[in-house]
Amino acid sequence: MSTVVRVPDEMYATARHIAALKGEQPSDVIATAWSLYLEHHRDKIADEIEEAARRLRSGDMLASNSRPAGKTRSRARRARAAA
């Protein structure tokens, strides 16, 4: 099974260059990079999922240990103001 994933053009160009050097397809390079990312960040990802689950269970979805970035930050501010 495969799924279409959109990546920025610059990232795809880099994957395409690496793939050409290795004699692989760009999708193979991206899949390997994704697997390595998950392997190296597994604990952090699991902790963040558990924290989100804890917030869902407690009903405390507006509390945050980290600041959201970009447009998400302004949406979070508006949600807190409306609460």
N, C-alpha and C positions, 0 to 999 in steps of 0.2 A: 504494500500500500504506500502511496506517496501523496503528499499534500503540497499545494502551491504556497510558497512563502515569499513575500516581497521583501527584498533587501535594497538598501540604497545603491544607486548605480556605482558609486565609488567602491563600495564593499564588494559588489559583484565583480568589478573589474580586477580588484586585487585577487579574489578567489579564482578568477579566470587565468590570471598570470601564474599563480601558484600551481593551479591544475596543469597548465601547459608544461611547467618545469618538471612536474612529477609524473606526467603522462596519465593524468586522471581527468575526470569530469569536474566542473565547478561544483556541481551538487555534492560530489563526494567530499570535496574539501570543506564545504559548508557543513555537511553532516558530521565530519570528523571534528571540526571546530566546536560544533554544538555539543557533541558528546564529551569533549574535553572540558568545556565550560561547566556542564552539569556535574561531571566527576569532581572538578575542583571547587565547586560552590554548593555541593549537595547539602552540607550541614546548614549553611546560611539560608538556602531555599526552604529547607524543612522547617527551620526556626520561624521564618516569615510566614509560612503557611500555617503553622501551629498558632502563631500570634493572631493571624486573621481569624482562625477558627475560634480562638478564645474570645476575641472581640464579638464575633457573631453570637456565640453562646451567651455572653454577658450583656449584649445589646449596646456595647460601647464602641460603635464604629467611628466616632469622631475623634477619639483619643489617638494620639500618634507619637511614637518615639522618634520619628524622623520627619523632616519637612518634605512635603510633596514638591515636585519640580514643575516649572513652567505653568501651563494653563491649569494643570491639576491643582496647583497651589491656590489660585484664585477661586476655583470651584469649591475647594475645601473651605476657604474663608466664607464664601457665600452660604454654604451649607451650615456652617457653625452659626452664622448670624441668623439664619432662618430657624434654627432649632430652639 
